[in-house]
Amino acid sequence: MTRFSISLLSLIACSTSVFAQNKIISGDSIVFIEKTIRKIDKNFNFTILPGPVYNASSKIGFAVLPMLVYRLDKKDSLSPTSSTAALLYYNINGSWMVAAKQNFYWNRDKWRGIITFGYGQFYQKFFGLGRDTAVIYNDSYVWAHEKTFTFSTTCYRKIIAGFYGGLEYNYSNILLTGTDTTGTDVLENDGVPTGSSIGSIITPTFVWDNRDNIYFSSKGFYSMLNLRYSDKFFQSTRNYFVMTAFVNGYHTLLPNSKKLTLAWRVFYQGSWGNLSYNELANYGDADGVLGYTPGKYVNNSELNGQTEIRYDIWKFIGVAGFIGTGKIFPTLMTFGQSVWLHFAGVGLYLNVIPSQNLRMRLNLAFGRGDFGFYIGLGQLF
């Protein structure tokens, strides 16, 4: 019931291991690890975020997120730094996940590559489909169990200036059931087939990226058009098409200074065909929306937009405030029948690798009858 892009929600205000990444503070085991790595090769930077995590569906758990940042070619200053990241996650419901992501940037940023892997099982709340079309708030749900394996590989080639084009291949094997007969019946009655499903998906992707920094941007634009095509010809269980597009903009608001930044984002997803549940638009899951429990609002299509103001108050500490709205809807013809789902929140950014401006992010966000605490690496969007 996830796209293996789980949002990690946290009740912690900060982690001592995060502050240890800054060279001002020393004497910590994480600093020892980083110094050991840099003795081997000064090109490497290391950070790790451990901590308790929480969300309304998965409950209390624990996550560890280590990350290495480096250049494939030390002489190539035009390419962004490549990175190797992992995620280990477990919660008290018995859900767990191991995942890894590899980002490659090389040949003066003419080529970009991504490899991801994930495996785990989740116990999550299933709220049904189409709740966004009713103003009446109904919080009923059943528990569902999902066992998932996913793998994807992507390669982009620069076409001109900041414009890239490429292909992604994604394979997933998902086993979805209710945790009891009632849960299985509710899933089936809502049109969500239980049992095993295989996705073998070819995805043409186009990217526009002229940001000044990929980890924490203060100027430029980042946009993507992603066309996911699943067909039984490629050994998928179902035939469907999903189009995802977004545009992010970043603007420095003070002359000769990057302390104050306005960031904005517009996101759209549309889908057609015999979709699996994990390919439907899911408000608050992999769409940049905070303040909503993933799974509460699910349908064929989604549109949302938001704006964030970021301010660096001191060296490696920044604060932010954001506001946004969006909606989930079956088709464009029924767009006006769906309610707008507003959200707003505040954030704290801690610079864990100053040389790359890579930041730990903590957010508190509120939606309609919902809220969340979040922890992550990098900017909100």
Order of alpha helices (4+ residues) and beta strands (2+ residues): alpha-alpha-beta-beta-beta-beta-beta-beta-beta-alpha-beta-beta-beta-beta-beta-beta-beta-beta-beta-beta-beta
